[in-house]
Amino acid sequence: MALVEKKMQQRGGKIQRIEARLTPDQKSRIEYAASLKRKSVSEFIISSADSAAVEAIEKHESWTLSREDQKRFVGALLRPPAPNKRLKAAVVRYKRLVANS
C-alpha cells in the first residue's frame, strides 16, 4: 500500500476514487449547481450521487402495491388456498432431497 494511502487511512481519510467524463454543458451545469448550494463540485457530486443511490436501492428493494393488490396479498396470507397437486409433489421431492443429504 502506498505511503499516502496508509496516512489517509490512519487519519480516517477517503481513498476511493471515481472518474467521469462530462460534456462541457454538463460540467458547467454541475459547477453552477454546486455554487448555488455553496458546495465544492466534489461535495455536490458525492452528495447528489449518494442520494440517487439510496433512492435507487430503496425503489429496488421495496414494493408498492395498489389498494386492490394489497387486499389480495393480505387475503392470501389470512386465507391461503389449499395446496394443489404440484405443490404437494414439490413437498415430496423436497423431503426426499433433504432425507438423502
C-alpha positions as CSV (number, residue, x, y, z in Angstrom):
1,M,0.0,0.0,0.0
2,A,1.3,3.4,-0.9
3,L,2.5,5.7,1.9
4,V,-0.1,8.3,1.1
5,E,-2.9,5.8,1.3
6,K,-1.6,4.5,4.7
7,K,-1.5,8.0,6.1
8,M,-5.0,8.8,4.8
9,Q,-6.4,5.5,6.3
10,Q,-4.8,6.4,9.7
11,R,-6.5,9.8,9.6
12,G,-9.8,8.3,8.5
13,G,-9.4,10.0,5.1
14,K,-11.2,8.9,1.9
15,I,-9.1,7.0,-0.5
16,Q,-11.7,5.7,-3.1
17,R,-11.9,7.5,-6.4
18,I,-14.4,7.6,-9.3
19,E,-13.8,9.3,-12.6
20,A,-16.4,10.5,-15.1
21,R,-16.3,12.2,-18.5
22,L,-18.7,15.1,-19.0
23,T,-19.8,17.2,-21.8
24,P,-18.9,20.9,-21.4
25,D,-22.6,21.7,-20.8
26,Q,-22.8,19.0,-18.0
27,K,-19.7,20.3,-16.3
28,S,-20.9,23.9,-16.4
29,R,-24.3,22.9,-15.1
30,I,-22.8,20.9,-12.2
31,E,-20.4,23.7,-11.3
32,Y,-23.2,26.2,-11.3
33,A,-25.5,23.9,-9.2
34,A,-22.6,23.3,-6.7
35,S,-22.1,27.1,-6.3
36,L,-25.8,27.6,-5.7
37,K,-25.6,25.0,-2.9
38,R,-22.3,26.6,-1.6
39,K,-20.5,23.3,-2.0
40,S,-17.4,22.3,-3.9
41,V,-18.0,20.4,-7.1
42,S,-16.8,17.2,-5.4
43,E,-19.1,17.6,-2.4
44,F,-22.0,18.3,-4.7
45,I,-21.4,15.3,-6.9
46,I,-20.8,13.0,-3.9
47,S,-24.0,14.1,-2.1
48,S,-26.1,14.0,-5.3
49,A,-24.8,10.6,-6.4
50,D,-25.2,9.2,-2.9
51,S,-28.8,10.4,-2.6
52,A,-29.6,9.0,-6.0
53,A,-28.0,5.7,-5.0
54,V,-30.1,5.5,-1.8
55,E,-33.3,6.2,-3.7
56,A,-32.5,3.6,-6.4
57,I,-31.8,1.0,-3.7
58,E,-35.0,1.8,-1.8
59,K,-37.1,1.6,-5.0
60,H,-35.4,-1.7,-6.0
61,E,-35.8,-3.3,-2.5
62,S,-39.4,-2.3,-1.8
63,W,-42.8,-3.0,-3.3
64,T,-45.6,-0.5,-3.8
65,L,-49.0,-2.3,-4.2
66,S,-52.2,-0.9,-5.4
67,R,-55.1,-1.0,-3.0
68,E,-56.6,-4.0,-4.8
69,D,-53.2,-5.8,-4.8
70,Q,-52.9,-5.1,-1.0
71,K,-56.3,-6.7,-0.4
72,R,-55.4,-9.8,-2.4
73,F,-52.0,-10.1,-0.7
74,V,-53.4,-9.8,2.8
75,G,-56.3,-12.1,1.9
76,A,-53.8,-14.8,0.7
77,L,-51.9,-14.5,3.9
78,L,-55.0,-14.7,6.1
79,R,-56.8,-17.4,4.0
80,P,-54.2,-19.3,2.0
81,P,-55.5,-21.6,-0.7
82,A,-55.3,-25.3,-0.2
83,P,-52.2,-26.9,-1.7
84,N,-52.6,-28.2,-5.3
85,K,-51.1,-31.3,-6.8
86,R,-47.9,-29.5,-8.0
87,L,-47.2,-28.1,-4.5
88,K,-47.8,-31.5,-2.9
89,A,-45.4,-33.1,-5.4
90,A,-42.8,-30.4,-4.7
91,V,-43.0,-31.1,-0.9
92,V,-42.5,-34.8,-1.6
93,R,-39.4,-34.1,-3.8
94,Y,-38.0,-31.7,-1.2
95,K,-38.4,-34.2,1.7
96,R,-36.7,-36.8,-0.5
97,L,-33.8,-34.5,-1.2
98,V,-33.4,-33.5,2.5
99,A,-33.6,-37.1,3.7
100,N,-30.9,-38.1,1.2
101,S,-28.4,-35.3,2.1
